[in-house]
């Protein structure tokens, strides 16, 4: 995700929300809803994963995004 933050610094006039800055509804409108496929480890959500990675990296995730994943609020 370092490339994401670097891109925002290079072109501040064209900043587009990153997946971890979008609500689940916004993410699904742009990239499509999950197909119901699961992985060996269980159901996997690319959006939730991107939010979790952002939190672990100390990025500021909008409150409305965290409301989609209450289990991540304590990270």
C-alpha positions, 0 to 999 in steps of 0.5 A, a space after each residue: 500500500 506504500 504505492 497508494 499513499 505515494 500516488 496520492 502525494 504525487 497527484 493530489 488533484 486526482 485523488 480517488 478513494 482507495 478501497 480501504 477508504 470506501 464503504 462496503 457499498 461503495 466498494 461493491 458498486 465499483 468492483 462488484 459484489 462478492 460471488 460467494 466463493 470461499 477460500 480454504 481459510 473460509 470466506 474472504 473479503 478483499 474489501 475487509 482485508 484492505 481495511 484491515 491492512 490499512 488499519 495495521 499500517 496506521 492509515 486513517 480509515 474513515 469511521 463510516 468504513 469501520 461501521 461495516 466491520 465492527 470487529 476491526 474497530 479495536 485494531 
